[in-house]
Amino acid sequence: MSGAGPGGGGPGGRRRRWVVRGATMTGAGHVNEGKWCEDAFAWTSLSTHDDRPDIQILAVADGAGSRERSAEGSRLAVSIAVSTVAAHLTSHDVQENPSEWDRHLDHLGKQIVRTFLSVASGLGGGSPDAFASTLTLVVVAHPYVGYVSVGDGFIVLRTGSGGPANVHLLDSATAAAESASTTVFLTSRLDGAVRVGTVYDPEITGVFVSTDGLAPVTLTRAEDGQLDIADEQVVDVVLGLLDSGDFDPYDLMRLLARGDVISATQDDMTMLAAVLR
């Protein structure tokens, strides 16, 4: 796979690399009902030690709470998504322009949906509906960030050193307030529902991917229905934690367990974050 180098050299000529960490927590509502977490996340690295890009593939999924095998569905979704994209990027050359990335991601999105429906149908005795799940997948290959998304997950980018002015919402579910509560799943009628896009920006230093459980403390909706980053900079806090060389993995769990976060959402919470060091 071709592409620009991953952010240039670091101190002493060392190449900069992506550091990825994730966390998930069962929502308070599910705990009260005695349910398991119905979210899932997965990622893989195609990092090499030559001059090719340091590529990371991140995926999060949220199983439909009303479906009996939704927890299995979310795990199936992230597994199929990550493995499908990794196999494709390992064997195909992607040219250095966003339109070419979009073409490949559009193809991969369709392939992921077909594979998910096929596998879920086999496990469900002919119907995949019991495994309904959202999916948000991100490919990070500096200076490109591409995504495939179905449902209400969301993606935030950080440029430069971060801060409120440098944290940007890349993709989210429908921006129309009147339809924001209508969630699309991999098992839904998907005409036009698979969102695909690519950003080229050498200034990207962080990527945050989440299911909708963290939306109440991360996003805000304006009167015109448009979504944006909330004033409370949860994303910036998470990415800042990963910037540290002495990162404590339990810090992400402590953030999810904060009183203000738990009181804002009863849903399962799942996130993956990547920073360029």
N, C-alpha and C positions, 0 to 999 in steps of 0.2 A: 504494500500500500504506500502510495506517495503522499507527501504533505510537507508543510513547513515544520521546522524543528520546534521542540517543546519549550518555547519561552527563552531560548538562549542559554548562556552559561551562567553559573553561579560563582560563589567565591572559589578561588583557586582553579577556575576553569571547569568546575563540575557542572554537568547539565542539570537544569531544573527539572524536577519530577513532580507528578501529581501524587498527593497523599489523599486517600479516600477512607472515610469512616462512616458508619451507619448506626442507627439505633431505632428500636421499635418498642412500644409499650401498649399493653392492653388498655383500652379506654375505660374510664370509670363506669360508664353505662354498661359495658360488657362485663366488668367485674361484678357489678350489682346483679346482673342476670345470670351469672355463672357461666359466661361464654368465654371461649378462647379468643385470642387475637385473630382477626380475619385479614390483617395486613401481611405483606411480605416484602422483602427486598433482597436484591442480589447484585453483585458486580463482579467483573473480571478485568484483568489488566492484560493488554497485549504489549506491555513494555518490553523493549529490547535494549541492548547495550551498544547498538550501532547508531547510525545517524537518522534512523527512522523515528517518527513521532512516538511519544509516550501516550498510548491510547488507552482510555478507560471507558468501560461500558457499564452504565448504572441503570438499574430498573427498580421501580417501586410499584406495588399493586395493592388494591383495596377490594376484598371480596364483598359481594352484595350481601348485606346483613339478612335479607329476607330469603336467601337461598341456602338450602341445607348443607351444601358442600362448598360454600364460598371460601373457607379457609384453604381448602385444597386448591380451589381455583386460583387464588392469588399466588400461591407458591408455584403452581403450574405455569402461570403467566410469566413470572419473572425468570423462571428457569428456561422456558422456551425462548423468550425474548433475548436474553443474554447469550445463550448458546447459538441462536440463529445469526445474530449480528456478528459475533466473534468468528464464526465459521466463514461468513461472507467477507469480512474485512481481511481475514487471513489469506484468502484466495483471490481477491479482486483488487485491482488498482483503482483507487478513487482519485480523480484529477483534482487539482488545487483550485476549485472554484465552487461557490455555494450551490449553483444550479446543478452541478454534477452530484454533489452531496445529496441534494433534495431528491434527485432521480433515484439514487441508490436507496435512500431511506424510504421513499414511497414504495419501492419494490419490497423492501424488507418488512415494512408495516403490513402489507398484504400477505406476505409469507407467514409472518407471526400469527396473524388472525386465522389463516387457513390451518396452520399446524395446531393451534390451540383448539379450534373447533373439532378437528379430527381426533385429537387425543382425548378431549373431554367427552366427545360422543362415545368413544370406545369405553371409557370408564363409567359413563352414565347410562350405558345400555341403549344408546341411540340418540339421546338428547343431551346437549351440553348445558342446558339452562341452569342446572343445579350448581354449576361451577362459575357462575357469572362473576366477573371481576373487571375492574379498571386496570389500566397499565400506563405508566409513564416511563419511557426509556430515553436515556441521554447518552450520546457518544461524545466524549471529550478528547479532541486531538488538536491541541493548541496550534494555530490560533482559531480553529474551528470548533463550534459546539453545535451538534445536530440532535434532533429529537424526533421521536414517534410517540404520540400520546392518544389514548382513548379514555374518555371519562374526565373526572374532576381532580386529577393530580395537577401539580404545578411546578414550575421551574423558575429559579431566580439566579441571575448572574451577578458577580461582583467584578468591578474593574478597578485597577490600581490598588491602592491601600484600603479601599472600602470606605465606610461611613455612609450616611444617608444619601448623599448625592451620587454615590457610586454603586448602589445596589439597585438592580433593574429586574422587573418582572418580564421574563422571556415568553412564557406560555402558561396559560391557565385554561380552565374549562370555560364554557360559554360566558361571554361578557354581558349578555342581556339579562338584566335583573329579573325579568318575568319568567325566564326559563332556567335560571341558575340552579334551581333545585332538582332539575331533571337530569339524572345521571345516566350516561351511556356506558354500556359494558361491552366486553369483547364478544358476548353472545347476542348483542342487540343487532338490529338492522343498521348496518354501518355505512350506508351511502353518505359520503362526505363527512363522516364522524371521526375518521382517523386524521389527526392533525400532524403535519410534518413540516419541519423548518430547519434552517441552518443559519447560524450567525458566524461571520468572520470578524474577529476583533483581537488584535495582538495584545490589547490591554486587559483581557480577561484573566483574573487571578483566582476566581472562586466560582463554584457551581453548587447549587442547593436544589435538591429534588425531594418532593414530599407528596404523600397522599393528602386527601383533603382534611384529615384530622387536625393538622396544624394550621389550617387556613384561618381560623378565628383569631389566632395570635400573630399571624404573619401577613395577612392580606386585609385590605379594606375596600369597600365598594362605594363608589361615588353615587350621587343622585342620578346620574345618567346611566348607571349600570356598569361603568367601567371599573375594572379591578386594578389595584395598585398595591405597593408595599405599605404596610401599616407603619405608623410612627414608632411603635415599639420595635426596635431593630433586632428581632430574634435571629434572623438570618445572619446579620453581621456578627452577632455574638457567637453563633455556631462556627462560622468560618474563622473568626478570631481565635477560637479554641484550637482549631486544627493548625493554625499558623505556628503555634508554639512547639518548640522542639521537645518539650517535656510534657506533651499532651497526655492527659489522663482520660482513658476511654470512658470512665464512669461519669465524667463531666457532662456528656450528652444525656445520659440517663437522669442525672440530677436536674438538668434543664427541663426534661419532659415531666419530671415529678414535682416541679415548682407549683405552689398553690395557685398562682394566677393562671398558669397554663391548664391545670386540671379543671379549674372552675370555669374556664372559657369553652371547653369542649368535653363532651362525654364520649367522643369517638376514639377509636384506636389511632395512635400517632406513630408515623414512620417517616424517617428521613435518611437520605444519603447526602453527604457533602464531600466536596473535593476542593483542595487548595493547591496552588502551584508554589512549590518551595524551591 
